[in-house]
Amino acid sequence: MIYFDAMNNPLLQVNNLTTIFRSGDGVFKAVNDISFDLCSREVLGVAGESGSGKSVTALSIMQLMKSPSMKVSSGNIIYNNGAAVNLLQLDAKGQQAYRGKEIAMIFQEPMTSLNPVITCGKQVSEAMCLHLQVTKKEAREKTMYLFKRVKLPQPESIYDCFPHQLSGGQKQRAMIAMAISCNPKILIADEPTTALDVTVQASLIELLKELQQETGMSIIFITHDLGILSQIADRVLVMHNGCIIEQGAVEQVFKNPVHPYTKGLLSCRPSLFNNKERLPVIEDFMDTSPNANVAKEHNSQEDSRIDEFRNNASEQKKDIYITPPFISVRNLSVSYSRSNGFLRQSKEIVRAVDDISFDIYKGETLGLVGESGCGKTTLGKALLNMVKSTGSVMFKGKNISSLSVDDMRPLRKNMQMIFQDPYASLNPRLTIGEAIMEPMLVHSIGNSVTERKENALLLLEKVGLKSQHFKRYPHEFSSGQRQRIAIARALALSPEFIICDECVSSLDVSVQAQVLNLINELKCELGFTTIFISHDLSVVRYMSDRIMVMNNGKIVELGDATEVYQHPKSEYTRMLIDAIPVI
């Protein structure tokens, strides 16, 4: 509940804030003359795509600039807690008195914001010793209490764990414990649930709501997912190109959006109730130029083509499932040992994939869904013989799981993988043109460099990039563009089978829509068979013909995508569905 009092000022007032970046190309306004208030006990949502200015706004409030070239050029930020203080006029020592104690922040990626060489417990205790002047013993006791409060298992053990020893959800909970350790009046949560499983995401949202009600703190919650904001926020600001383009009560903005950009954000996410043939993208709503009608007509024609392809595929589906499987998996298992105990002397055997069997049919998309750690990615690697396994994987009638590296190499041409993080899977020292041509060279596709370059340029065009991008490096592209490059590289060998491993999990909803549309269009054109791996059941349902649900290395459910969603047979599948944020 928000406490409004006409006699008092808001807890935080941001007035005409402008934050700039200086570069060789000149000055760029990352935040452009924005104003808003945060009231006592309010949860204020800030929505928008990457680059809209959301995180820079948070960093400006905290005065945590990423580089000397970034600075607040005008405006003021007034914090009202008894006496009004302009945070922008404080020196470094004055900022330290407010930062962490009065205003705290949870960052998007806890692994990069937690010190990797200091235990999680000590990092939380350190903040309390600094701001609350408590003894180390008192700080340790309070840290244990906070770890229990944020529902971390075995707090005593986690106190002595280093960040890399915790899961993504556990690291984020440790960050929340650190952020609330000094009882701040304002908590800024910057994309705290991005790339987390829907179940972990739901539990973190519930935790923040509980903490907010218990402590009475105000929260600024930043995200690109409007479904999450509908569950936690009282009011919402929508940002685009550094400006606030719409704001109001959550129900008002979501039910009756005024700005085309807001309408686009609300429409981009795959719907659980209406399986559209093509997902809308932001440009469909924002572009009012004469060329927009041409683009819309092209999209309409593309929709009709995809619709016709899917209708034909639907008619043929009965025949597909009575033909021999394209890939047949029998009793597949992948195990590894994990060190435990004092000095890591004891070994524990973990069955990442546990004796599973299933078939994949030519031309279908099989969705694979489950939480992190359930074995999805390991299964994908086992299907491509990238990890040691037992059992059999029959690809076009040949058991590939027992093949040596040399025997497997010729088959790699027909089996490709699109990874979750395209930046990590692209060589930063190769231009994207070289990255796309490299597999062609390895597999002797094309008779010359010129021919391979022509093929690479055609692939770039096919995935929506331009010929001038050929000589650029991966760091010069956005995350969505890098994912398109990864898709182009996977298609360079004209594979018959592609595994998409969480390839849209960390993308904005609008960029995600573009990539999902692209994969569907290419699948219609080239007819490859796909396994689409994700922890997001709404995305999997949109993309898939059938869905396979995994938990603890086992298959808990397998069936038609619509049937699995509408009539789940396992309790685990129901839990995944219930955790999906719905506006």
C-alpha positions as a printed Julia matrix, in Angstrom:
583×3 Matrix{Float64}:
  0.0     0.0     0.0
  1.23    3.53   -0.85
  1.0     6.2     1.84
  0.25    9.57    0.23
  0.29   12.66    2.44
 -0.43   16.04    0.92
  1.4    17.73    3.83
  4.67   15.91    3.14
  6.99   15.83    0.18
  7.6    12.55   -1.68
 10.44   10.44   -0.3
 12.43   10.95   -3.52
 12.06   13.68   -6.15
 13.9    13.51   -9.46
 13.67   16.86  -11.25
 14.78   17.52  -14.86
 17.54   14.9   -14.68
 19.88   14.68  -17.67
 22.8    12.23  -17.76
 25.26   12.29  -20.66
 27.97   10.08  -22.19
 30.93   11.67  -23.94
 32.55    9.73  -26.78
 34.51   10.34  -29.95
 31.22   10.89  -31.77
 30.16   13.68  -29.4
 27.72   13.86  -26.49
 24.88   11.37  -26.06
 21.98   11.95  -23.64
 21.36    8.58  -21.97
 18.74   10.22  -19.71
 17.04   13.26  -21.18
 15.36   15.77  -18.82
 13.18   13.34  -16.83
 11.16   14.08  -13.69
  9.3    11.75  -11.33
  8.53   11.21   -7.64
  8.73    8.17   -5.36
  6.33    8.11   -2.42
  6.71    6.43    0.95
  6.0     2.66    0.84
  5.45    2.8    -2.94
  6.67    0.28   -5.53
  7.47    2.25   -8.68
  8.05    0.21  -11.83
 10.36    1.47  -14.6
  9.9    -0.32  -17.94
 11.6    -0.12  -21.33
 14.06   -1.86  -23.64
 17.83   -2.04  -23.17
 19.26    1.39  -23.92
 16.09    3.23  -22.88
 17.83    4.85  -19.88
 16.39    2.72  -17.04
 19.65    1.57  -15.48
 21.4     4.9   -16.09
 18.6     6.6   -14.13
 19.25    4.21  -11.21
 23.02    4.76  -11.41
 22.47    8.53  -11.44
 20.42    8.32   -8.24
 23.12    6.2    -6.59
 25.97    8.27   -8.15
 27.6     5.06   -9.37
 28.78    6.17  -12.79
 30.35    3.44  -14.92
 33.07    5.63  -16.4
 34.5     9.17  -16.25
 32.79    9.89  -19.58
 29.37    9.46  -17.94
 28.0    12.25  -15.72
 24.84   14.05  -14.64
 24.83   17.32  -16.57
 21.7    18.95  -15.08
 18.78   18.48  -12.71
 18.55   17.54   -9.05
 17.63   14.49   -6.95
 16.0    15.4    -3.63
 15.88   12.81   -0.84
 13.34   13.7     1.88
 13.84   11.83    5.14
 13.32   14.46    7.8
 15.45   17.02    5.96
 15.6    17.51    2.2
 19.01   16.7     0.69
 20.09   17.14   -2.94
 22.07   13.93   -3.52
 23.86   15.43   -6.52
 25.49   18.13   -4.34
 27.1    15.66   -1.9
 30.83   14.97   -2.0
 32.19   11.4    -2.02
 32.05   11.1     1.79
 28.52   12.47    1.91
 27.37   10.07   -0.79
 28.84    7.14    1.15
 26.68    8.04    4.16
 23.51    7.64    2.06
 24.57    4.91   -0.36
 23.74    1.51    1.13
 22.28    2.91    4.35
 19.44    5.12    3.08
 19.29    3.97   -0.58
 20.41    0.48   -1.59
 20.59   -1.27   -4.95
 20.26   -4.82   -6.29
 22.06   -5.24   -9.59
 21.03   -7.28  -12.63
 23.99   -9.67  -12.53
 24.94  -10.61   -8.96
 28.06  -12.5   -10.04
 29.65   -9.29  -11.31
 28.54   -7.21   -8.29
 29.62   -9.7    -5.6
 33.34   -9.88   -4.83
 34.48  -13.32   -6.06
 37.3   -13.65   -3.49
 35.24  -12.79   -0.38
 32.62  -15.1     1.11
 28.98  -14.08    0.77
 28.5   -13.79    4.54
 31.5   -11.55    5.0
 30.32   -9.21    2.23
 26.96   -8.71    3.98
 28.58   -8.31    7.41
 31.04   -5.76    6.02
 28.21   -3.41    4.98
 26.68   -3.5     8.48
 30.02   -2.91   10.21
 30.53    0.16    8.0
 27.09    1.78    8.31
 25.66    0.51   11.61
 28.87    0.42   13.68
 28.12   -3.07   15.05
 30.7    -5.65   16.15
 31.76   -8.48   13.85
 29.88  -10.96   16.05
 26.68   -8.89   15.88
 27.09   -8.47   12.11
 27.49  -12.24   11.67
 24.34  -12.95   13.71
 22.36  -10.35   11.74
 23.66  -11.82    8.46
 22.45  -15.3     9.48
 19.06  -13.79   10.3
 18.92  -12.03    6.93
 19.89  -15.2     5.04
 16.98  -16.99    6.75
 14.72  -14.04    5.97
 15.47  -14.2     2.24
 14.93  -17.99    2.41
 18.45  -19.14    1.63
 18.94  -22.82    2.54
 21.54  -23.67    5.21
 22.52  -20.06    6.11
 25.56  -21.21    8.15
 26.98  -23.0     5.11
 26.19  -20.16    2.68
 27.84  -17.64    5.0
 31.18  -19.31    4.21
 30.45  -19.93    0.51
 32.02  -17.88   -2.27
 29.65  -16.44   -4.93
 30.62  -19.01   -7.6
 29.4   -21.8    -5.29
 25.8   -20.54   -5.34
 23.11  -20.81   -8.02
 21.84  -17.71   -9.84
 18.76  -17.48   -7.61
 20.81  -17.95   -4.44
 23.29  -15.24   -5.49
 20.39  -12.86   -6.12
 18.95  -13.62   -2.65
 22.37  -12.94   -1.1
 22.38   -9.58   -2.92
 18.91   -8.81   -1.52
 20.15   -9.67    1.99
 23.08   -7.28    1.52
 20.81   -4.54    0.16
 18.36   -4.66    3.1
 21.04   -5.24    5.78
 21.16   -1.56    6.79
 17.36   -1.06    6.68
 17.3     1.34    3.7
 14.3     3.57    3.04
 14.63    3.05   -0.73
 15.58   -0.14   -2.58
 16.44    0.06   -6.29
 16.12   -3.34   -8.02
 17.71   -3.2   -11.48
 16.5    -6.14  -13.62
 16.88   -8.54  -10.64
 15.02  -11.41  -12.34
 16.43  -11.29  -15.9
 17.46  -14.75  -17.2
 16.21  -16.49  -14.02
 13.82  -19.44  -14.15
 10.15  -18.47  -13.95
  9.85  -20.3   -10.62
 12.9   -18.55   -9.1
 11.65  -15.28  -10.6
  8.22  -15.73   -8.98
  9.74  -16.55   -5.57
 11.99  -13.44   -5.71
  9.04  -11.22   -6.57
  7.08  -12.67   -3.66
 10.08  -12.18   -1.37
 10.47   -8.5    -2.33
  6.76   -7.91   -1.74
  6.99   -9.51    1.72
 10.08   -7.47    2.65
  8.48   -4.26    1.4
  5.38   -4.85    3.52
  7.43   -5.8     6.6
  9.93   -2.93    6.48
  7.86   -0.21    4.79
 10.64    0.62    2.34
  9.94    2.1    -1.09
 11.09    0.2    -4.17
 12.1     1.28   -7.67
 11.77   -1.91   -9.74
 13.42   -1.79  -13.18
 12.57   -4.37  -15.85
 11.72   -4.83  -19.54
  9.05   -7.44  -18.64
  5.68   -5.77  -18.07
  4.22   -9.04  -16.79
  6.5    -8.8   -13.74
  5.57   -5.16  -13.09
  1.87   -6.07  -13.09
  2.58   -8.36  -10.12
  4.62   -6.0    -7.94
  4.3    -2.31   -8.91
  1.78    0.35   -7.84
  2.8     2.85  -10.5
  4.83    2.51  -13.7
  7.07    4.75  -15.81
  7.75    3.7   -19.41
 11.09    4.94  -20.81
 12.26    5.17  -24.42
 15.43    6.84  -25.76
 16.18    8.39  -22.36
 12.73    9.98  -21.95
  9.66    9.08  -19.91
  6.99    8.61  -22.58
  4.16    7.38  -20.34
  3.43    7.0   -16.63
  0.53    6.24  -14.33
 -1.08    3.56  -12.19
 -0.19    0.05  -13.38
 -3.79   -0.91  -14.15
 -4.39    2.31  -16.09
 -1.21    2.05  -18.21
 -1.59   -1.67  -18.94
 -5.31   -1.63  -19.72
 -5.35    1.64  -21.66
 -1.83    2.4   -22.96
 -1.62    5.73  -24.78
  1.84    5.75  -26.36
  2.53    3.43  -29.36
  5.76    2.28  -27.7
  3.89    1.05  -24.62
  1.39   -0.75  -26.85
  4.31   -2.42  -28.62
  5.92   -3.58  -25.37
  2.62   -5.07  -24.22
  2.13   -6.95  -27.51
  5.63   -8.4   -28.09
  5.55  -11.25  -25.58
  4.1   -14.59  -26.77
  0.57  -14.94  -25.45
 -0.5   -18.0   -23.5
 -4.01  -17.64  -24.82
 -3.54  -16.71  -28.48
 -0.85  -18.5   -30.46
 -0.16  -15.79  -33.08
  1.6   -16.78  -36.3
  3.9   -13.76  -36.11
  4.75  -11.82  -32.98
  4.32   -8.03  -33.21
  7.51   -5.99  -32.79
  8.01   -2.41  -31.6
  8.49   -1.11  -35.16
  4.95   -2.26  -36.05
  3.63    0.35  -33.6
  6.23    3.12  -33.81
  6.78    3.53  -37.56
  4.41    6.12  -39.08
  6.48    6.85  -42.19
  5.21    6.15  -45.75
  7.51    3.11  -45.86
  5.67    1.67  -42.87
  2.74    0.54  -45.0
  5.13   -1.26  -47.35
  6.77   -3.01  -44.39
  3.4    -3.96  -42.93
  2.29   -5.34  -46.27
  5.52   -7.39  -46.45
  4.92   -8.69  -42.91
  1.35   -9.57  -43.85
  2.59  -11.53  -46.87
  5.2   -13.23  -44.65
  2.47  -14.08  -42.14
  0.37  -15.64  -44.88
  3.34  -17.67  -46.15
  4.17  -18.93  -42.65
  0.48  -19.59  -41.97
  0.23  -21.67  -45.16
  3.39  -23.58  -44.25
  2.12  -24.33  -40.76
 -1.3   -25.38  -42.04
  0.38  -27.78  -44.47
  2.66  -29.02  -41.69
 -0.36  -29.52  -39.46
 -2.06  -31.61  -42.15
  1.09  -33.67  -42.59
  1.7   -34.08  -38.86
 -0.29  -37.31  -38.66
  1.94  -38.75  -41.36
  5.12  -37.4   -39.69
  4.47  -39.28  -36.47
  3.95  -42.63  -38.19
  7.21  -42.39  -40.15
 10.55  -43.53  -38.68
 11.96  -40.95  -36.25
 14.58  -38.49  -37.52
 16.41  -38.84  -34.18
 15.76  -41.67  -31.73
 17.09  -41.45  -28.15
 17.15  -44.56  -25.95
 18.24  -44.88  -22.28
 20.48  -41.81  -22.52
 22.38  -40.9   -19.35
 25.07  -38.33  -18.56
 26.84  -38.4   -15.18
 29.65  -36.44  -13.59
 31.36  -36.41  -10.19
 31.23  -33.48   -7.8
 33.64  -32.92   -4.89
 32.15  -32.44   -1.41
 33.19  -32.23    2.22
 36.28  -30.97    4.01
 39.19  -30.49    1.57
 36.82  -31.86   -1.11
 37.87  -35.42   -0.35
 34.49  -37.09   -0.96
 32.94  -37.51   -4.41
 29.27  -37.39   -5.3
 27.94  -38.79   -8.59
 25.39  -36.46  -10.22
 23.12  -37.83  -12.97
 22.5   -34.73  -15.08
 20.54  -36.79  -17.64
 18.98  -39.89  -16.13
 18.03  -42.79  -18.46
 15.67  -40.94  -20.82
 14.15  -42.05  -24.12
 12.23  -40.08  -26.77
 11.96  -39.51  -30.52
 12.26  -36.41  -32.73
 10.51  -36.36  -36.1
 11.64  -34.74  -39.34
 10.62  -31.08  -39.61
  9.14  -30.67  -36.13
 10.09  -28.3   -33.32
 10.36  -30.13  -30.01
 10.26  -27.73  -27.06
 12.38  -28.65  -24.03
 11.45  -26.86  -20.83
 12.52  -27.0   -17.19
 14.33  -25.1   -14.45
 18.09  -24.45  -14.42
 19.92  -27.61  -13.42
 17.25  -29.97  -14.72
 19.55  -31.27  -17.49
 18.25  -29.4   -20.57
 21.58  -28.07  -21.85
 23.43  -31.28  -20.96
 20.85  -33.24  -22.96
 21.34  -30.9   -25.93
 25.11  -31.42  -25.8
 24.67  -35.2   -25.48
 22.49  -35.23  -28.61
 25.38  -33.62  -30.51
 27.93  -35.96  -28.85
 29.63  -33.0   -27.18
 29.69  -34.74  -23.77
 30.33  -38.36  -22.81
 27.12  -40.35  -22.37
 25.7   -43.87  -22.15
 22.74  -45.17  -24.12
 22.14  -44.42  -27.79
 21.35  -41.44  -30.02
 20.3   -42.66  -33.47
 20.64  -39.89  -36.08
 19.2   -40.93  -39.45
 19.65  -44.56  -38.44
 23.24  -44.25  -37.13
 24.25  -44.39  -33.46
 26.35  -41.24  -33.01
 26.79  -41.4   -29.22
 29.61  -43.95  -29.55
 31.47  -42.22  -32.39
 34.99  -40.86  -31.92
 35.84  -37.19  -32.45
 37.21  -37.93  -35.92
 34.2   -40.04  -36.94
 31.82  -37.39  -35.6
 33.42  -34.49  -37.47
 31.71  -35.08  -40.88
 28.3   -35.22  -39.15
 28.81  -31.84  -37.46
 27.79  -30.22  -40.73
 24.23  -31.51  -40.26
 23.92  -30.74  -36.53
 24.33  -27.23  -35.12
 23.7   -25.4   -31.84
 22.69  -21.79  -31.13
 23.93  -20.95  -27.63
 22.36  -18.8   -24.9
 25.13  -16.19  -24.85
 26.14  -15.25  -28.41
 28.9   -12.94  -27.19
 30.61  -15.83  -25.37
 30.25  -18.13  -28.39
 31.64  -15.64  -30.92
 35.41  -15.13  -31.15
 35.97  -11.45  -30.23
 39.05  -11.33  -32.5
 37.17  -12.42  -35.63
 34.9   -10.15  -37.64
 31.4   -11.54  -38.01
 32.1   -12.24  -41.66
 35.1   -14.37  -40.7
 33.04  -16.1   -37.98
 30.36  -17.1   -40.5
 32.89  -18.23  -43.13
 35.01  -20.27  -40.68
 32.7   -23.36  -40.55
 32.39  -23.25  -44.36
 36.19  -23.46  -44.62
 36.38  -26.32  -42.09
 33.75  -28.36  -43.96
 35.0   -27.42  -47.46
 31.87  -25.52  -48.48
 32.55  -23.15  -51.35
 35.42  -23.34  -53.83
 37.04  -20.02  -52.93
 37.11  -17.19  -50.4
 34.97  -15.13  -52.79
 32.28  -17.79  -52.95
 32.24  -18.22  -49.17
 32.03  -14.46  -48.71
 29.04  -14.31  -51.08
 27.34  -17.04  -49.04
 28.09  -15.17  -45.78
 26.63  -11.93  -47.17
 23.47  -13.78  -48.23
 23.16  -15.24  -44.72
 23.58  -11.79  -43.15
 20.8   -10.5   -45.37
 18.65  -13.51  -44.49
 18.88  -12.76  -40.75
 18.15   -9.07  -41.2
 21.68   -7.62  -41.15
 23.5    -5.63  -43.85
 26.57   -6.2   -46.0
 28.44   -3.34  -44.26
 28.27   -5.36  -41.03
 30.56   -8.01  -42.55
 33.82   -6.44  -41.3
 32.59   -5.44  -37.84
 33.47   -7.23  -34.59
 31.0    -8.81  -32.11
 31.34   -6.01  -29.53
 30.01   -3.52  -32.09
 26.54   -5.13  -32.09
 23.58   -5.22  -29.73
 22.6    -8.48  -27.99
 19.77   -9.05  -30.48
 22.08   -8.49  -33.44
 24.69  -10.86  -31.98
 22.01  -13.55  -31.66
 21.16  -13.03  -35.34
 24.86  -13.49  -36.17
 24.91  -16.73  -34.17
 21.89  -17.94  -36.16
 23.59  -17.02  -39.46
 26.7   -18.97  -38.43
 24.58  -22.01  -37.5
 22.88  -21.85  -40.92
 26.18  -21.52  -42.8
 26.43  -25.32  -43.18
 22.74  -25.82  -44.15
 22.16  -28.17  -41.19
 19.22  -30.53  -40.96
 19.06  -30.34  -37.15
 19.5   -27.24  -34.91
 19.39  -27.0   -31.11
 18.39  -23.55  -29.83
 19.68  -23.45  -26.23
 18.02  -20.61  -24.28
 18.76  -18.38  -27.27
 16.25  -15.65  -26.25
 16.27  -15.93  -22.43
 18.25  -12.73  -21.75
 16.82  -10.58  -24.56
 14.31   -7.75  -24.28
 10.76   -8.84  -25.11
 10.83   -6.8   -28.33
 14.2    -8.22  -29.48
 13.02  -11.67  -28.37
  9.99  -11.3   -30.66
 12.25  -10.43  -33.61
 14.48  -13.48  -33.03
 11.52  -15.86  -32.57
  9.93  -14.55  -35.79
 13.25  -14.98  -37.59
 13.66  -18.6   -36.45
 10.11  -19.42  -37.57
 10.62  -17.75  -40.95
 13.92  -19.58  -41.56
 12.4   -22.87  -40.47
  9.57  -22.39  -42.97
 12.08  -21.61  -45.72
 14.74  -24.23  -44.97
 12.73  -26.96  -43.25
 15.24  -27.91  -40.55
 14.32  -29.9   -37.43
 14.67  -28.08  -34.1
 14.91  -28.62  -30.37
 14.0   -25.35  -28.67
 15.32  -25.22  -25.09
 13.98  -22.67  -22.61
 12.85  -22.25  -19.01
  9.98  -20.03  -20.26
  6.96  -22.21  -21.06
  5.09  -19.39  -22.85
  7.94  -19.04  -25.39
  8.28  -22.82  -25.74
  4.55  -23.2   -26.34
  4.61  -20.52  -29.03
  7.52  -22.13  -30.88
  6.85  -25.85  -30.51
  4.82  -28.66  -32.04
  5.43  -30.86  -29.0
  6.76  -30.05  -25.51
  9.02  -32.18  -23.31
  9.29  -31.18  -19.64
 12.43  -32.15  -17.67
 13.1   -32.21  -13.93
 16.15  -33.63  -12.14
 17.45  -35.23  -15.33
 14.24  -37.09  -16.13
 11.33  -36.52  -18.53
  8.21  -35.77  -16.48
  5.9   -34.97  -19.4
  5.88  -35.18  -23.21
  3.03  -34.33  -25.56
  1.36  -31.88  -27.95
  2.28  -28.28  -27.03
 -1.28  -27.04  -26.6
 -2.33  -30.19  -24.74
  0.6   -29.97  -22.3
 -0.21  -26.33  -21.53
 -3.99  -26.69  -21.27
 -4.07  -30.09  -19.55
 -0.73  -30.7   -17.78
 -0.45  -34.17  -16.32
  2.39  -33.57  -13.85
  2.39  -31.29  -10.82
  5.8   -29.95  -11.88
  4.44  -28.76  -15.25
  1.52  -27.05  -13.47
  4.01  -25.27  -11.21
  5.97  -23.96  -14.23
  2.75  -22.71  -15.86
  1.52  -21.04  -12.66
  4.85  -19.19  -12.28
  4.58  -17.45  -15.69
  3.95  -13.7   -15.13
  0.69  -12.74  -16.84
 -0.5    -9.16  -17.2
